[in-house]
Amino acid sequence: MSGQDNGGSQGSGNANNPFEQGQPPREEPSATEELKAGFGHFVSAAKKAVRAAEPLANRAAENVGSTLETLEKAGEQVAADVGREVASIAGKLAEKLRAVAERADPPPQGGAPHDPSRGEQ
């Protein structure tokens, strides 16, 4: 047996080596190419996620719109109620101020009215 055995164990261990198969070596993709491919996958996944989420987002938007309408109606009612309460309080305050003004002694010339409860003489 000669030292050149084409079917022997020496050559078969490197059967996947492109140099031994007569093919040029395959270059690894550059970082830019890998980033571009990765970004493409990211964009594709994002589009799929948006398509999947779109019906949910539409339903949520409809729910928000309905809730806002309900809040608007409730807010109008609350504003009307508060307006009536403020008007009522303002009316009561005006009545009390009138009553106090009618009971009060006229102030002395050049100063505030005399208040005996404060110990003034």
Secondary structure, DSSP 8 states (H G I E B T S, - for coil): --S--TTSHHHHTTTT-TTTTT--------HHHHHHHHHHHHHHHHHHHHHHHHHHHHHHHHHHHHHHHHHHHHHHHHHHHHHHHHHHHHHHHHHHHHHHHHHS----TTS----GGGT--
